[in-house]
């Protein structure tokens, strides 16, 4: 059971470099999310997607871009890396069906194991 | 948007009970979730409670919900060193989950 797979696990970037954090899920989930986690600050939502071709900004989108060309993949792009983007990044997915009776499992998020990024 | 508040740290002795508290602002949450994050890993769903319940027990875990005060708690009985982790409260209902800052549970012998 692969679930949500993130690559790479670790990366060090120089200021101004760019990179793409990969995320793929094999559960046919429609919703996907990118969060960043800073020590003592919890999880902050960067971007999310409700399905292929649809993305929207979260709480902290500046400096990032996303695309969702397929149901499975939701890459996160950093164009000009800055020290403030040093963080642990988590991708998550969920199978959400809006309308009708909400089941507990509808809102359950499945998380990847994270990418630790340092920008120096 | 939803605001979720948790204390940052809780230290307990092995074998004691742990109680992790959470307050939230959105009263429309249908389900309220607890996630656990072990060191170096992503979050995993631990348990949840339906909003029309006051209590839910699941082996060593007890979830208490005071909907009037918008207060959620997670009690872990007979806390073990393997319970050391960060615990996140996440009220549901909006499809875009909001997480608290997480409570780091430290279990010492």
Boltz contact constraints between the chains, C-beta under 6 A:
constraints:
  - contact:
      token1: [A, 42]
      token2: [B, 99]
      max_distance: 6.0
  - contact:
      token1: [A, 42]
      token2: [B, 100]
      max_distance: 6.0
  - contact:
      token1: [A, 42]
      token2: [B, 101]
      max_distance: 6.0
  - contact:
      token1: [A, 42]
      token2: [B, 102]
      max_distance: 6.0
  - contact:
      token1: [A, 43]
      token2: [B, 99]
      max_distance: 6.0
  - contact:
      token1: [A, 90]
      token2: [B, 42]
      max_distance: 6.0
  - contact:
      token1: [A, 96]
      token2: [B, 95]
      max_distance: 6.0
  - contact:
      token1: [A, 102]
      token2: [B, 30]
      max_distance: 6.0
  - contact:
      token1: [A, 104]
      token2: [B, 31]
      max_distance: 6.0
  - contact:
      token1: [A, 104]
      token2: [B, 48]
      max_distance: 6.0
  - contact:
      token1: [A, 107]
      token2: [B, 92]
      max_distance: 6.0
  - contact:
      token1: [A, 108]
      token2: [B, 45]
      max_distance: 6.0
  - contact:
      token1: [A, 111]
      token2: [B, 42]
      max_distance: 6.0
  - contact:
      token1: [A, 111]
      token2: [B, 43]
      max_distance: 6.0
  - contact:
      token1: [A, 112]
      token2: [B, 42]
      max_distance: 6.0
  - contact:
      token1: [A, 113]
      token2: [B, 41]
      max_distance: 6.0
  - contact:
      token1: [A, 113]
      token2: [B, 42]
      max_distance: 6.0
  - contact:
      token1: [A, 114]
      token2: [B, 42]
      max_distance: 6.0
